[in-house]
Amino acid sequence: MKMDNENKKIIKQKSDLWTVPNILTYLRFALVVPFVILFLNEKYLESAICIGLSGISDCLDGFFARKLNQVTQLGKLLDPIADKITLISVMFCMAFYAPNVIPILVVLIAKDVAMLIGGVSLLKRKITPPAAEWFGKLATIVFYFAVCIIVFLKAVINYENLLIDDILLSITAVVMLYALYRYAKIYMALIKEDKAKKKEKSKQ
């Protein structure tokens, strides 16, 4: 039991705060503010650089976590939070920039809210939410790609095509809903496993 409690601690030691993956996650948090300010001030190239750096750090944190054996409970908690804050910030900016994509953005927000509710329900059951999986990362990368293409076409070469915008964000929505489906299966499996353990303990 002591071992289980130890594994569930968010911060086991101070060094967990400054692992390479966690520093990269902090960078993603830090990039949100300049991205929003630059985007709303129509400095699209600079804002694209911010979101590009955020996307790269998002890909690298998981790689370094495995490569350097620096997977921590804190990292598992902060990584999806950084994803959500970044995505919401981008959605907020896109709603001002291209109002035609708002219906699809609503789908993406609904997906994130569903995942948040699922995570909270697991925590209430004292179950550690699962770490980010490849399909979740893929959904994030596809979203970044779609946003960068839309902004590039309109801001850099002054070309706007609502059909292209809708297609790109529709693909993003499909990928994100697939990720939601896969995560939902994981959540259900964790809850089922937890119920089985509790049932087994009650028999003892």
Secondary structure, 3 states (H helix, E strand, C coil): CHHHHHHHCCCCCHHHHHCHHHHHHHHHHHHHHHHHHHHHCCCHHHHHHHHHHHHHHHHHHHHHHHHCCCCCHHHHHHHHHHHHHHHHHHHHHHHHHCHHHHHHHHHHHHHHHHHHHHHHHHHHCCCCCCCCCHHHHHHHHHHHHHHHHHHHHHHHCCCCCHHHHHHHHHHHHHHHHHHHHHHHHHHHHHHHHHHHHHHHHHHC
